[in-house]
Amino acid sequence: MESISILISVILVAVLIIAILIRIIVRLKEQQNELISRKQSLSTKYGRISEQFMPFIEDYPYDPNCFRFIGDPIDGVQFNEDKIVFMEFKASGAKMSSRQKKIRQLVKEGKVTFEEFRIGINN
């Protein structure tokens, strides 16, 4: 009888230890997910900040003073004497979003226009 109560006690302690370990693992997984999310957010912020400096790097092929930053959905517009260039800056492994690809396709198809919109006050 005593051996059964010892066995039950050992099983209860083992179950308690397992429950504690599962709780620790769940907390660690939540912390890991939070860190991954923070890292991704910081990476995005650093990317947006660095995009604003891209026209000023040595290899930039145009006059940086003629670049205007937009940010989204494309990084900016380069206004040259003979052409206007929509610019998208990417790190080596980064890919364009589907929206950016659609903009590129519209430009290739010549579906870019210039419009003037005026507002006035009637006296």
N, CA, C and O atoms as CSV, one atom per row, in Angstrom:
chain,resi,resn,atom,element,x,y,z
A,1,MET,N,N,0.814,-1.182,0.000
A,1,MET,CA,C,0.000,0.000,0.000
A,1,MET,C,C,0.865,1.255,0.000
A,1,MET,O,O,0.564,2.242,-0.671
A,2,GLU,N,N,1.929,1.189,0.760
A,2,GLU,CA,C,2.838,2.337,0.836
A,2,GLU,C,C,3.494,2.599,-0.516
A,2,GLU,O,O,3.708,3.752,-0.888
A,3,SER,N,N,3.812,1.542,-1.248
A,3,SER,CA,C,4.445,1.716,-2.553
A,3,SER,C,C,3.488,2.365,-3.546
A,3,SER,O,O,3.930,3.093,-4.435
A,4,ILE,N,N,2.188,2.116,-3.413
A,4,ILE,CA,C,1.195,2.746,-4.293
A,4,ILE,C,C,1.117,4.240,-3.999
A,4,ILE,O,O,1.049,5.043,-4.930
A,5,SER,N,N,1.124,4.626,-2.737
A,5,SER,CA,C,1.062,6.056,-2.394
A,5,SER,C,C,2.349,6.769,-2.837
A,5,SER,O,O,2.309,7.932,-3.238
A,6,ILE,N,N,3.473,6.077,-2.764
A,6,ILE,CA,C,4.727,6.671,-3.251
A,6,ILE,C,C,4.648,6.841,-4.767
A,6,ILE,O,O,5.043,7.881,-5.295
A,7,LEU,N,N,4.146,5.840,-5.458
A,7,LEU,CA,C,3.999,5.905,-6.907
A,7,LEU,C,C,3.050,7.039,-7.310
A,7,LEU,O,O,3.322,7.776,-8.257
A,8,ILE,N,N,1.952,7.168,-6.595
A,8,ILE,CA,C,0.998,8.253,-6.882
A,8,ILE,C,C,1.659,9.609,-6.637
A,8,ILE,O,O,1.476,10.542,-7.419
A,9,SER,N,N,2.412,9.716,-5.573
A,9,SER,CA,C,3.117,10.973,-5.274
A,9,SER,C,C,4.114,11.308,-6.372
A,9,SER,O,O,4.216,12.461,-6.790
A,10,VAL,N,N,4.850,10.302,-6.841
A,10,VAL,CA,C,5.826,10.520,-7.910
A,10,VAL,C,C,5.107,10.955,-9.193
A,10,VAL,O,O,5.573,11.862,-9.882
A,11,ILE,N,N,3.998,10.329,-9.510
A,11,ILE,CA,C,3.234,10.685,-10.710
A,11,ILE,C,C,2.717,12.119,-10.596
A,11,ILE,O,O,2.786,12.879,-11.563
A,12,LEU,N,N,2.207,12.489,-9.440
A,12,LEU,CA,C,1.697,13.849,-9.235
A,12,LEU,C,C,2.817,14.882,-9.372
A,12,LEU,O,O,2.620,15.933,-9.982
A,13,VAL,N,N,3.971,14.592,-8.816
A,13,VAL,CA,C,5.118,15.500,-8.939
A,13,VAL,C,C,5.540,15.606,-10.403
A,13,VAL,O,O,5.853,16.696,-10.882
A,14,ALA,N,N,5.549,14.476,-11.117
A,14,ALA,CA,C,5.924,14.475,-12.531
A,14,ALA,C,C,4.933,15.297,-13.352
A,14,ALA,O,O,5.338,16.071,-14.219
A,15,VAL,N,N,3.644,15.135,-13.084
A,15,VAL,CA,C,2.606,15.909,-13.788
A,15,VAL,C,C,2.777,17.391,-13.489
A,15,VAL,O,O,2.663,18.223,-14.389
A,16,LEU,N,N,3.046,17.725,-12.251
A,16,LEU,CA,C,3.251,19.124,-11.856
A,16,LEU,C,C,4.476,19.698,-12.580
A,16,LEU,O,O,4.421,20.818,-13.089
A,17,ILE,N,N,5.557,18.957,-12.628
A,17,ILE,CA,C,6.773,19.417,-13.320
A,17,ILE,C,C,6.489,19.605,-14.811
A,17,ILE,O,O,6.920,20.592,-15.407
A,18,ILE,N,N,5.767,18.663,-15.410
A,18,ILE,CA,C,5.422,18.773,-16.831
A,18,ILE,C,C,4.561,20.015,-17.073
A,18,ILE,O,O,4.783,20.740,-18.042
A,19,ALA,N,N,3.588,20.262,-16.206
A,19,ALA,CA,C,2.721,21.436,-16.353
A,19,ALA,C,C,3.536,22.722,-16.260
A,19,ALA,O,O,3.319,23.656,-17.031
A,20,ILE,N,N,4.470,22.767,-15.320
A,20,ILE,CA,C,5.332,23.950,-15.166
A,20,ILE,C,C,6.199,24.137,-16.408
A,20,ILE,O,O,6.346,25.258,-16.895
A,21,LEU,N,N,6.771,23.057,-16.921
A,21,LEU,CA,C,7.609,23.136,-18.109
A,21,LEU,C,C,6.798,23.589,-19.328
A,21,LEU,O,O,7.283,24.386,-20.132
A,22,ILE,N,N,5.579,23.090,-19.467
A,22,ILE,CA,C,4.727,23.522,-20.587
A,22,ILE,C,C,4.436,25.009,-20.477
A,22,ILE,O,O,4.472,25.722,-21.480
A,23,ARG,N,N,4.153,25.480,-19.287
A,23,ARG,CA,C,3.895,26.912,-19.088
A,23,ARG,C,C,5.124,27.755,-19.450
A,23,ARG,O,O,4.996,28.803,-20.083
A,24,ILE,N,N,6.293,27.302,-19.053
A,24,ILE,CA,C,7.542,28.002,-19.377
A,24,ILE,C,C,7.753,28.020,-20.893
A,24,ILE,O,O,8.134,29.047,-21.455
A,25,ILE,N,N,7.509,26.900,-21.546
A,25,ILE,CA,C,7.684,26.823,-22.999
A,25,ILE,C,C,6.720,27.771,-23.709
A,25,ILE,O,O,7.111,28.450,-24.659
A,26,VAL,N,N,5.481,27.822,-23.264
A,26,VAL,CA,C,4.494,28.725,-23.869
A,26,VAL,C,C,4.932,30.175,-23.706
A,26,VAL,O,O,4.846,30.952,-24.657
A,27,ARG,N,N,5.398,30.551,-22.527
A,27,ARG,CA,C,5.885,31.926,-22.298
A,27,ARG,C,C,7.083,32.250,-23.194
A,27,ARG,O,O,7.156,33.328,-23.783
A,28,LEU,N,N,8.012,31.308,-23.287
A,28,LEU,CA,C,9.188,31.528,-24.137
A,28,LEU,C,C,8.794,31.691,-25.600
A,28,LEU,O,O,9.365,32.520,-26.308
A,29,LYS,N,N,7.826,30.910,-26.054
A,29,LYS,CA,C,7.358,31.015,-27.438
A,29,LYS,C,C,6.707,32.380,-27.670
A,29,LYS,O,O,6.922,32.997,-28.714
A,30,GLU,N,N,5.920,32.854,-26.712
A,30,GLU,CA,C,5.304,34.181,-26.832
A,30,GLU,C,C,6.369,35.271,-26.882
A,30,GLU,O,O,6.262,36.205,-27.677
A,31,GLN,N,N,7.393,35.160,-26.043
A,31,GLN,CA,C,8.486,36.135,-26.055
A,31,GLN,C,C,9.243,36.092,-27.371
A,31,GLN,O,O,9.630,37.132,-27.905
A,32,GLN,N,N,9.452,34.897,-27.891
A,32,GLN,CA,C,10.136,34.750,-29.175
A,32,GLN,C,C,9.328,35.426,-30.288
A,32,GLN,O,O,9.885,36.151,-31.112
A,33,ASN,N,N,8.031,35.189,-30.308
A,33,ASN,CA,C,7.177,35.814,-31.322
A,33,ASN,C,C,7.188,37.333,-31.213
A,33,ASN,O,O,7.195,38.033,-32.226
A,34,GLU,N,N,7.189,37.840,-29.992
A,34,GLU,CA,C,7.232,39.286,-29.783
A,34,GLU,C,C,8.563,39.865,-30.281
A,34,GLU,O,O,8.585,40.917,-30.920
A,35,LEU,N,N,9.664,39.179,-29.986
A,35,LEU,CA,C,10.973,39.638,-30.459
A,35,LEU,C,C,11.067,39.613,-31.982
A,35,LEU,O,O,11.623,40.533,-32.583
A,36,ILE,N,N,10.535,38.584,-32.602
A,36,ILE,CA,C,10.535,38.494,-34.063
A,36,ILE,C,C,9.722,39.647,-34.644
A,36,ILE,O,O,10.136,40.271,-35.621
A,37,SER,N,N,8.577,39.927,-34.053
A,37,SER,CA,C,7.727,41.024,-34.518
A,37,SER,C,C,8.432,42.368,-34.365
A,37,SER,O,O,8.383,43.203,-35.268
A,38,ARG,N,N,9.085,42.576,-33.227
A,38,ARG,CA,C,9.826,43.820,-33.007
A,38,ARG,C,C,10.963,43.982,-33.999
A,38,ARG,O,O,11.188,45.069,-34.531
A,39,LYS,N,N,11.676,42.892,-34.244
A,39,LYS,CA,C,12.795,42.927,-35.190
A,39,LYS,C,C,12.293,43.292,-36.583
A,39,LYS,O,O,12.914,44.097,-37.278
A,40,GLN,N,N,11.179,42.707,-36.988
A,40,GLN,CA,C,10.615,42.998,-38.299
A,40,GLN,C,C,10.188,44.459,-38.379
A,40,GLN,O,O,10.407,45.117,-39.396
A,41,SER,N,N,9.583,44.965,-37.315
A,41,SER,CA,C,9.145,46.357,-37.282
A,41,SER,C,C,10.336,47.305,-37.372
A,41,SER,O,O,10.296,48.289,-38.111
A,42,LEU,N,N,11.400,47.009,-36.618
A,42,LEU,CA,C,12.598,47.840,-36.672
A,42,LEU,C,C,13.247,47.787,-38.046
A,42,LEU,O,O,13.724,48.802,-38.554
A,43,SER,N,N,13.262,46.610,-38.641
A,43,SER,CA,C,13.836,46.459,-39.973
A,43,SER,C,C,13.071,47.320,-40.978
A,43,SER,O,O,13.674,47.959,-41.841
A,44,THR,N,N,11.759,47.334,-40.864
A,44,THR,CA,C,10.931,48.160,-41.746
A,44,THR,C,C,11.215,49.635,-41.519
A,44,THR,O,O,11.332,50.401,-42.476
A,45,LYS,N,N,11.328,50.038,-40.256
A,45,LYS,CA,C,11.608,51.449,-39.948
A,45,LYS,C,C,12.979,51.863,-40.483
A,45,LYS,O,O,13.120,52.929,-41.082
A,46,TYR,N,N,13.980,51.022,-40.268
A,46,TYR,CA,C,15.323,51.334,-40.767
A,46,TYR,C,C,15.320,51.410,-42.293
A,46,TYR,O,O,15.992,52.257,-42.882
A,47,GLY,N,N,14.565,50.524,-42.923
A,47,GLY,CA,C,14.466,50.543,-44.371
A,47,GLY,C,C,13.858,51.838,-44.878
A,47,GLY,O,O,14.343,52.423,-45.846
A,48,ARG,N,N,12.787,52.288,-44.218
A,48,ARG,CA,C,12.139,53.544,-44.628
A,48,ARG,C,C,13.066,54.744,-44.414
A,48,ARG,O,O,13.083,55.676,-45.218
A,49,ILE,N,N,13.817,54.709,-43.348
A,49,ILE,CA,C,14.753,55.812,-43.089
A,49,ILE,C,C,15.864,55.802,-44.139
A,49,ILE,O,O,16.209,56.847,-44.691
A,50,SER,N,N,16.419,54.633,-44.410
A,50,SER,CA,C,17.535,54.559,-45.368
A,50,SER,C,C,17.090,54.914,-46.777
A,50,SER,O,O,17.889,55.428,-47.560
A,51,GLU,N,N,15.819,54.648,-47.123
A,51,GLU,CA,C,15.306,55.004,-48.448
A,51,GLU,C,C,15.429,56.502,-48.712
A,51,GLU,O,O,15.650,56.925,-49.847
A,52,GLN,N,N,15.286,57.289,-47.667
A,52,GLN,CA,C,15.341,58.741,-47.835
A,52,GLN,C,C,16.752,59.234,-48.137
A,52,GLN,O,O,16.929,60.342,-48.643
A,53,PHE,N,N,17.749,58.421,-47.829
A,53,PHE,CA,C,19.130,58.809,-48.086
A,53,PHE,C,C,19.691,58.207,-49.369
A,53,PHE,O,O,20.785,58.580,-49.795
A,54,MET,N,N,18.968,57.292,-49.985
A,54,MET,CA,C,19.470,56.607,-51.174
A,54,MET,C,C,19.867,57.560,-52.302
A,54,MET,O,O,20.873,57.304,-52.964
A,55,PRO,N,N,19.134,58.640,-52.554
A,55,PRO,CA,C,19.555,59.532,-53.640
A,55,PRO,C,C,20.900,60.219,-53.387
A,55,PRO,O,O,21.483,60.797,-54.304
A,56,PHE,N,N,21.385,60.158,-52.166
A,56,PHE,CA,C,22.629,60.855,-51.832
A,56,PHE,C,C,23.848,59.936,-51.785
A,56,PHE,O,O,24.952,60.383,-51.473
A,57,ILE,N,N,23.651,58.657,-52.093
A,57,ILE,CA,C,24.811,57.768,-52.132
A,57,ILE,C,C,25.579,58.001,-53.431
A,57,ILE,O,O,25.025,58.512,-54.404
A,58,GLU,N,N,26.824,57.632,-53.439
A,58,GLU,CA,C,27.724,57.917,-54.555
A,58,GLU,C,C,27.257,57.303,-55.878
A,58,GLU,O,O,27.424,57.913,-56.935
A,59,ASP,N,N,26.676,56.108,-55.829
A,59,ASP,CA,C,26.293,55.405,-57.053
A,59,ASP,C,C,24.950,55.845,-57.630
A,59,ASP,O,O,24.560,55.370,-58.698
A,60,TYR,N,N,24.243,56.728,-56.959
A,60,TYR,CA,C,22.933,57.157,-57.464
A,60,TYR,C,C,23.122,57.854,-58.820
A,60,TYR,O,O,23.919,58.787,-58.923
A,61,PRO,N,N,22.401,57.414,-59.855
A,61,PRO,CA,C,22.693,57.881,-61.217
A,61,PRO,C,C,22.142,59.256,-61.597
A,61,PRO,O,O,22.401,59.730,-62.703
A,62,TYR,N,N,21.390,59.904,-60.708
A,62,TYR,CA,C,20.776,61.182,-61.056
A,62,TYR,C,C,21.147,62.261,-60.039
A,62,TYR,O,O,21.804,61.988,-59.035
A,63,ASP,N,N,20.715,63.482,-60.317
A,63,ASP,CA,C,20.935,64.599,-59.400
A,63,ASP,C,C,19.999,64.441,-58.195
A,63,ASP,O,O,18.780,64.514,-58.353
A,64,PRO,N,N,20.545,64.228,-57.012
A,64,PRO,CA,C,19.691,64.005,-55.834
A,64,PRO,C,C,18.841,65.223,-55.476
A,64,PRO,O,O,17.823,65.078,-54.799
A,65,ASN,N,N,19.226,66.391,-55.905
A,65,ASN,CA,C,18.435,67.582,-55.608
A,65,ASN,C,C,17.118,67.602,-56.377
A,65,ASN,O,O,16.211,68.369,-56.051
A,66,CYS,N,N,17.021,66.769,-57.382
A,66,CYS,CA,C,15.809,66.705,-58.198
A,66,CYS,C,C,14.930,65.510,-57.825
A,66,CYS,O,O,13.988,65.182,-58.547
A,67,PHE,N,N,15.235,64.864,-56.709
A,67,PHE,CA,C,14.465,63.712,-56.242
A,67,PHE,C,C,13.472,64.168,-55.170
A,67,PHE,O,O,13.807,64.972,-54.300
A,68,ARG,N,N,12.259,63.648,-55.245
A,68,ARG,CA,C,11.243,63.936,-54.230
A,68,ARG,C,C,10.771,62.621,-53.630
A,68,ARG,O,O,10.310,61.725,-54.336
A,69,PHE,N,N,10.896,62.528,-52.327
A,69,PHE,CA,C,10.523,61.310,-51.609
A,69,PHE,C,C,9.008,61.253,-51.438
A,69,PHE,O,O,8.385,62.235,-51.034
A,70,ILE,N,N,8.422,60.102,-51.746
A,70,ILE,CA,C,6.992,59.860,-51.531
A,70,ILE,C,C,6.808,58.849,-50.402
A,70,ILE,O,O,6.049,59.090,-49.463
A,71,GLY,N,N,7.503,57.723,-50.495
A,71,GLY,CA,C,7.461,56.721,-49.434
A,71,GLY,C,C,6.580,55.530,-49.726
A,71,GLY,O,O,6.997,54.391,-49.516
A,72,ASP,N,N,5.359,55.764,-50.208
A,72,ASP,CA,C,4.455,54.646,-50.456
A,72,ASP,C,C,3.459,55.052,-51.523
A,72,ASP,O,O,2.889,56.137,-51.406
A,73,PRO,N,N,3.215,54.288,-52.520
A,73,PRO,CA,C,3.647,52.922,-52.772
A,73,PRO,C,C,5.020,52.823,-53.439
A,73,PRO,O,O,5.584,51.733,-53.529
A,74,ILE,N,N,5.559,53.951,-53.907
A,74,ILE,CA,C,6.927,53.945,-54.422
A,74,ILE,C,C,7.739,54.913,-53.582
A,74,ILE,O,O,7.184,55.774,-52.899
A,75,ASP,N,N,9.053,54.766,-53.634
A,75,ASP,CA,C,9.908,55.585,-52.770
A,75,ASP,C,C,9.936,57.045,-53.185
A,75,ASP,O,O,9.954,57.932,-52.330
A,76,GLY,N,N,9.941,57.306,-54.484
A,76,GLY,CA,C,9.975,58.702,-54.878
A,76,GLY,C,C,9.976,58.910,-56.369
A,76,GLY,O,O,9.879,57.967,-57.155
A,77,VAL,N,N,10.088,60.186,-56.744
A,77,VAL,CA,C,10.081,60.579,-58.147
A,77,VAL,C,C,11.321,61.417,-58.424
A,77,VAL,O,O,11.626,62.363,-57.698
A,78,GLN,N,N,12.020,61.057,-59.474
A,78,GLN,CA,C,13.196,61.795,-59.923
A,78,GLN,C,C,12.774,62.676,-61.097
A,78,GLN,O,O,12.312,62.166,-62.118
A,79,PHE,N,N,12.927,63.984,-60.963
A,79,PHE,CA,C,12.548,64.930,-62.014
A,79,PHE,C,C,13.805,65.383,-62.751
A,79,PHE,O,O,14.556,66.221,-62.251
A,80,ASN,N,N,14.030,64.830,-63.936
A,80,ASN,CA,C,15.169,65.202,-64.765
A,80,ASN,C,C,14.705,66.155,-65.859
A,80,ASN,O,O,13.505,66.335,-66.067
A,81,GLU,N,N,15.653,66.759,-66.552
A,81,GLU,CA,C,15.318,67.676,-67.650
A,81,GLU,C,C,14.583,66.954,-68.777
A,81,GLU,O,O,13.657,67.507,-69.371
A,82,ASP,N,N,14.996,65.714,-69.072
A,82,ASP,CA,C,14.457,65.009,-70.229
A,82,ASP,C,C,13.500,63.868,-69.894
A,82,ASP,O,O,12.928,63.257,-70.797
A,83,LYS,N,N,13.318,63.572,-68.596
A,83,LYS,CA,C,12.390,62.498,-68.224
A,83,LYS,C,C,12.070,62.562,-66.736
A,83,LYS,O,O,12.771,63.189,-65.942
A,84,ILE,N,N,10.998,61.896,-66.404
A,84,ILE,CA,C,10.586,61.737,-65.004
A,84,ILE,C,C,10.672,60.255,-64.694
A,84,ILE,O,O,10.179,59.422,-65.455
A,85,VAL,N,N,11.305,59.928,-63.564
A,85,VAL,CA,C,11.562,58.529,-63.227
A,85,VAL,C,C,10.930,58.210,-61.874
A,85,VAL,O,O,11.206,58.870,-60.873
A,86,PHE,N,N,10.079,57.187,-61.863
A,86,PHE,CA,C,9.572,56.681,-60.594
A,86,PHE,C,C,10.661,55.778,-60.017
A,86,PHE,O,O,11.119,54.853,-60.688
A,87,MET,N,N,11.074,56.039,-58.787
A,87,MET,CA,C,12.172,55.289,-58.186
A,87,MET,C,C,11.666,54.416,-57.033
A,87,MET,O,O,10.861,54.846,-56.207
A,88,GLU,N,N,12.159,53.199,-57.007
A,88,GLU,CA,C,11.899,52.279,-55.907
A,88,GLU,C,C,13.240,51.720,-55.480
A,88,GLU,O,O,13.923,51.085,-56.283
A,89,PHE,N,N,13.632,51.938,-54.238
A,89,PHE,CA,C,14.909,51.455,-53.721
A,89,PHE,C,C,14.686,50.142,-52.990
A,89,PHE,O,O,13.768,50.021,-52.179
A,90,LYS,N,N,15.529,49.160,-53.279
A,90,LYS,CA,C,15.426,47.855,-52.641
A,90,LYS,C,C,16.804,47.373,-52.230
A,90,LYS,O,O,17.797,47.632,-52.909
A,91,ALA,N,N,16.851,46.664,-51.102
A,91,ALA,CA,C,18.081,45.963,-50.715
A,91,ALA,C,C,18.234,44.767,-51.656
A,91,ALA,O,O,17.294,44.411,-52.368
A,92,SER,N,N,19.387,44.164,-51.658
A,92,SER,CA,C,19.711,43.123,-52.639
A,92,SER,C,C,18.684,41.994,-52.715
A,92,SER,O,O,18.369,41.537,-53.814
A,93,GLY,N,N,18.158,41.536,-51.595
A,93,GLY,CA,C,17.232,40.403,-51.627
A,93,GLY,C,C,15.770,40.784,-51.590
A,93,GLY,O,O,14.907,39.911,-51.679
A,94,ALA,N,N,15.467,42.063,-51.463
A,94,ALA,CA,C,14.078,42.497,-51.315
A,94,ALA,C,C,13.337,42.430,-52.648
A,94,ALA,O,O,13.934,42.566,-53.716
A,95,LYS,N,N,12.037,42.219,-52.562
A,95,LYS,CA,C,11.207,42.121,-53.756
A,95,LYS,C,C,10.146,43.212,-53.751
A,95,LYS,O,O,9.746,43.707,-52.697
A,96,MET,N,N,9.704,43.570,-54.933
A,96,MET,CA,C,8.655,44.569,-55.042
A,96,MET,C,C,7.319,43.963,-54.626
A,96,MET,O,O,7.071,42.773,-54.815
A,97,SER,N,N,6.472,44.803,-54.059
A,97,SER,CA,C,5.133,44.361,-53.704
A,97,SER,C,C,4.296,44.243,-54.975
A,97,SER,O,O,4.689,44.737,-56.032
A,98,SER,N,N,3.158,43.597,-54.871
A,98,SER,CA,C,2.289,43.465,-56.046
A,98,SER,C,C,1.812,44.840,-56.516
A,98,SER,O,O,1.638,45.060,-57.714
A,99,ARG,N,N,1.606,45.742,-55.598
A,99,ARG,CA,C,1.180,47.098,-55.968
A,99,ARG,C,C,2.289,47.826,-56.733
A,99,ARG,O,O,2.013,48.526,-57.707
A,100,GLN,N,N,3.523,47.664,-56.301
A,100,GLN,CA,C,4.653,48.281,-57.003
A,100,GLN,C,C,4.820,47.686,-58.404
A,100,GLN,O,O,5.114,48.402,-59.361
A,101,LYS,N,N,4.629,46.379,-58.511
A,101,LYS,CA,C,4.709,45.733,-59.819
A,101,LYS,C,C,3.610,46.256,-60.745
A,101,LYS,O,O,3.842,46.450,-61.939
A,102,LYS,N,N,2.428,46.482,-60.202
A,102,LYS,CA,C,1.313,47.016,-60.987
A,102,LYS,C,C,1.642,48.426,-61.481
A,102,LYS,O,O,1.352,48.759,-62.629
A,103,ILE,N,N,2.237,49.246,-60.638
A,103,ILE,CA,C,2.634,50.605,-61.042
A,103,ILE,C,C,3.660,50.531,-62.165
A,103,ILE,O,O,3.557,51.254,-63.156
A,104,ARG,N,N,4.647,49.659,-62.010
A,104,ARG,CA,C,5.660,49.482,-63.051
A,104,ARG,C,C,5.012,49.084,-64.375
A,104,ARG,O,O,5.390,49.583,-65.435
A,105,GLN,N,N,4.034,48.183,-64.303
A,105,GLN,CA,C,3.344,47.733,-65.518
A,105,GLN,C,C,2.555,48.884,-66.154
A,105,GLN,O,O,2.567,49.031,-67.376
A,106,LEU,N,N,1.882,49.689,-65.358
A,106,LEU,CA,C,1.134,50.837,-65.887
A,106,LEU,C,C,2.071,51.825,-66.586
A,106,LEU,O,O,1.729,52.386,-67.627
A,107,VAL,N,N,3.246,52.032,-66.007
A,107,VAL,CA,C,4.228,52.930,-66.631
A,107,VAL,C,C,4.684,52.345,-67.964
A,107,VAL,O,O,4.753,53.061,-68.963
A,108,LYS,N,N,4.996,51.047,-67.987
A,108,LYS,CA,C,5.437,50.398,-69.228
A,108,LYS,C,C,4.369,50.479,-70.312
A,108,LYS,O,O,4.693,50.586,-71.495
A,109,GLU,N,N,3.110,50.430,-69.920
A,109,GLU,CA,C,2.008,50.493,-70.876
A,109,GLU,C,C,1.677,51.934,-71.280
A,109,GLU,O,O,0.778,52.161,-72.089
A,110,GLY,N,N,2.394,52.893,-70.724
A,110,GLY,CA,C,2.157,54.294,-71.069
A,110,GLY,C,C,0.904,54.870,-70.434
A,110,GLY,O,O,0.385,55.883,-70.903
A,111,LYS,N,N,0.417,54.251,-69.389
A,111,LYS,CA,C,-0.808,54.706,-68.726
A,111,LYS,C,C,-0.492,55.669,-67.590
A,111,LYS,O,O,-0.983,55.525,-66.471
A,112,VAL,N,N,0.342,56.657,-67.910
A,112,VAL,CA,C,0.723,57.694,-66.952
A,112,VAL,C,C,0.324,59.022,-67.575
A,112,VAL,O,O,0.663,59.297,-68.726
A,113,THR,N,N,-0.384,59.836,-66.830
A,113,THR,CA,C,-0.852,61.116,-67.370
A,113,THR,C,C,-0.491,62.254,-66.429
A,113,THR,O,O,-0.089,62.045,-65.284
A,114,PHE,N,N,-0.648,63.466,-66.951
A,114,PHE,CA,C,-0.471,64.672,-66.154
A,114,PHE,C,C,-1.802,65.401,-66.179
A,114,PHE,O,O,-2.359,65.656,-67.246
A,115,GLU,N,N,-2.305,65.733,-65.009
A,115,GLU,CA,C,-3.574,66.442,-64.926
A,115,GLU,C,C,-3.426,67.635,-64.022
A,115,GLU,O,O,-2.588,67.656,-63.120
A,116,GLU,N,N,-4.247,68.625,-64.275
A,116,GLU,CA,C,-4.298,69.811,-63.440
A,116,GLU,C,C,-5.681,69.911,-62.847
A,116,GLU,O,O,-6.674,69.787,-63.564
A,117,PHE,N,N,-5.764,70.127,-61.579
A,117,PHE,CA,C,-7.042,70.265,-60.891
A,117,PHE,C,C,-7.059,71.606,-60.201
A,117,PHE,O,O,-6.207,71.882,-59.356
A,118,ARG,N,N,-8.007,72.433,-60.544
A,118,ARG,CA,C,-8.075,73.772,-59.957
A,118,ARG,C,C,-9.313,73.893,-59.085
A,118,ARG,O,O,-10.369,73.328,-59.368
A,119,ILE,N,N,-9.138,74.641,-58.032
A,119,ILE,CA,C,-10.300,74.991,-57.222
A,119,ILE,C,C,-10.389,76.517,-57.234
A,119,ILE,O,O,-9.375,77.208,-57.324
A,120,GLY,N,N,-11.567,77.009,-57.145
A,120,GLY,CA,C,-11.737,78.447,-57.147
A,120,GLY,C,C,-12.887,78.852,-56.267
A,120,GLY,O,O,-13.761,78.054,-55.930
A,121,ILE,N,N,-12.863,80.078,-55.915
A,121,ILE,CA,C,-13.948,80.614,-55.077
A,121,ILE,C,C,-14.772,81.528,-55.967
A,121,ILE,O,O,-14.249,82.467,-56.567
A,122,ASN,N,N,-16.060,81.245,-56.045
A,122,ASN,CA,C,-16.956,82.084,-56.859
A,122,ASN,C,C,-17.350,83.318,-56.063
A,122,ASN,O,O,-17.800,83.212,-54.923
A,123,ASN,N,N,-17.177,84.498,-56.671
A,123,ASN,CA,C,-17.552,85.744,-56.006
A,123,ASN,C,C,-18.901,86.208,-56.460
A,123,ASN,O,O,-19.383,87.245,-56.005
